[in-house]
């Protein structure tokens, strides 16, 4: 069987899907659009001038052609999975449709954030992690997946009580500031990493109270996904704050699951999942007033093998590709 994955894999999560398929004996390919870059500095300058003077993004067009050229090289596929297909032009979707027997889409952004209505007719099956979109559009529900190896809590020695890592987002920073103020008297050892552009660092001081700034570690580049397990192993509890208009579960909860970490989130929808246990997962009230020291002092309650496996990448791959 030949299966191809097409995605903007900036965080390197999607490559785990391809590796898992190969483990199962599938001839798997990955067209990583995010890995396409300008050939040289001159091409970068040309693209910048094109965007400024004629409003045309040459890099975007070359990325579209990159998908077509890559598919021509590997030939027709039994199945193709396109993750977040709204960033791909219709002419490319038409080409993809002709080069596979089964065309699949996975949306792990909500339709309200990234509308994809205009290209959904190209797909045989559309999966989504957002409950509201599943109800409204009739998509098939699937969550993100647990891609990490299981590491029991007793094999770790965390120094932090609470840890948070996020990309720069004004709304989440405002809520983060509220949370820091809420826990300041609980003697919680908390650190956060914020990734964003250089110019955004100065804007943080306009959102976050000065007394809270030293808790935040701002960096210009994202943390490599391969480095996340080491960071998470150093904390008792992982924090996750939602993006606006997003109901689905982020990868954070599944990373916490693999490393047996307790979890704090403002995602009210998490209580509807079978892995939810209030001993492990604290759902924040709107004003974050329900954080108590005791949550950090009790042990993680282990999941059953059946529930744990349900959210693994192995089961995800079997479900999506009908293996």
Buried (B, 14 or more C-beta within 10 A) or exposed (E): EBBBBBBBBEBBBBBBBBEBBEEBEBEBBBBBBBBBEBEEEEBBEBBBEBBEEEEEEBBEEBBBEBBBEBBEEEEEBBBBBBBBBBBBBEEBBEBBBEBBEBBBBBBBBBBBEBEBEEBBEBBEBBBBBBBBBBEEBEBEEBBBBBBBEEBEBEEBEBEBBBBBBBBBBEEBBEBBBBBBBBBBEBEBBBBBBBBBEEEBBEBBEEBBEEEBEEBBEBEEEBBEBEEBBEBBBBBBBBBBBBBEEBBBBBBBBBBBBBBBBBBBBBBEBBEEBEBBBEEBBBBBEEEBEEBEEEBBEEEBEEBEEEEBEBBBBBBBBEBBBEB
